[in-house]
Amino acid sequence: MTYDMVVIGAGIAGLTAAIYGRRANKKILVLESRTYGGQIVSTKSIENYPAAMGISGFEFATKIYEQAVSLGVEIKFENVMEVIDGTEKQIKTNQNVYLAKTVVIATGSKNRTMGLANEEKLIGKGISYCATCDGAFFKNKIVAVVGGGNTALGDALYLSDLAQKVYMIHRREQFSGEAALVEQIQARSNVEIIPNAQVVELWGEKQLTGVKISQNGVEKQLIVDGLFVAVGRVPENEKFANLVELDQHGYIIADESCQTGTVGIFVAGDCRTKTVRQLVTAAGDGAVAATNAIKYLNQL
Amino acid sequence: MQIVDENNFESEVINQKGLVVVDFNADWCGPCQMLKPVLEQLANEEKAVKFVSVNVDQNQGLAREYGVMSIPCVVLLRDGQELTRNVGFAPKSVLQDLLKGKQA
C-alpha cells in the first residue's frame, strides 16, 4: 500500500500538515520517534497563539493530536532512519518500510548542548535545558544560566525568583536578547552577570557540584547546584542529507512554499530555513506544505 | 498506576520485593502527562513489576531524597535499591530496555 503523504514528526507543523492532508481526503501516515506535540509540550502556558491564550503546551498538543486522529490520520511511533527518493518514496523506520507519493519532513529541532564531558551524564542531575520545567527543584539554591539570548535572559529572570543566586555566563560582552529583558536582569540583586566567559568543565559524579569557567582566558571556579543551558537549538536533519539540500547549520533549504529541491519532498516547521520559529509559523508551514503536496498529488 | 506519598513510600516501595518503577511527576509538567499513558500501558504488560506514581509538589522530601532535579523522572528499584533511572519523556521501547534483564 502506498500513502499519499508520509509526515515525519508529530509536532505542530507535522500534525497540521496531516490535518490538511486528511481534509483533502488523502491517505496520511505520521511517523514520530518520541511523542506527539514536539517542543511545545514543555511550555506551561502559551501566551502568543491567537485565540488560545493561557492554554498549556500539553493541552494544545493533545487537542491537535486528537483532531488529527479523529479525522483519520494514522500515527505510528517509529523512528525514521532513512528516506529513499523515487516516484514512490521509501520511508525506512526502525521497524518497517513505508511507501509514499509525497513526504513532509517536520522534525523540528533539539536543544544545543555545550559539548562538554559529563554533560549528558549530568542531565537531570543539575544540568537542565528548561528553566520553567526544572526551576522548582532549585529553590534557595545557587544556579547558573549559560547563554545570552532571550531564552537565557528569560530563564535567569524566572530562576532569580526561586534561587538564592543566579550567575549568568555569557560568551560575549553584550547580550543578544531584547533590551527590556537585559534591563530587568541588571536590576535583579541576586543575578551576577559574567560576560566574556565560557563553561569549560563540569564537576560532579552523581550530581553537579560546580563548574570551571574561563573568563577572558582566566579560569575560575563556581560552586553551583544547577546549570541551565540556553545556547540555542539545532536541527536533526543529518539523515536527510542525501535526500534534500541542507544549509550550513543543517536546516533543510526551502522558501515559503515549503517545497524542497527534491520533487515530492516538502519541509515544514523549525527544521526549515527561516527566520521566525514560532508555534504559529510551525502551524502555518504545515498548512502550506500540505497544500502544495496536495496540489502535486492531484497533478500525478 | 498506584499513587504513593511520603506516608506509605516505605511500605509500598522500599519494602517491596522485586522490581518497582517509581514515576516522579507533577501536574504542571507536560512531558509527565505524555509519559503517564506509556507507563500505564507498560504496567499492563509487565505484570511482575510494580508501577507507582509520586507527585513531587506534594512530596518534596521524596524528590530530594532521590535527587530528582528534572521531571518526568522514572526510577527503577529492585528490593528497594535503585538500579537505574530515566529522566525526561521516553517512548515505550526505551522503558522496556530499562526493564530488560532486570527481572528479580
Interface residues (C-beta under 8 A of the other chain):
Chain A: S33 R34 T35 Y36 G37 V41 S42 T43 K44 S56 G57 F58 A61 T62 F77 I123 G124 K125 G126 S128 C130 C133 D134 A136 F137 F138 K206 Q207 G226
Chain B: A26 W28 C29 G30 P31 Q33 M34 V38 V56 D57 A63 G67 V68 M69 S70 I71 C73 V87 G88 F89 A90 P91 K92
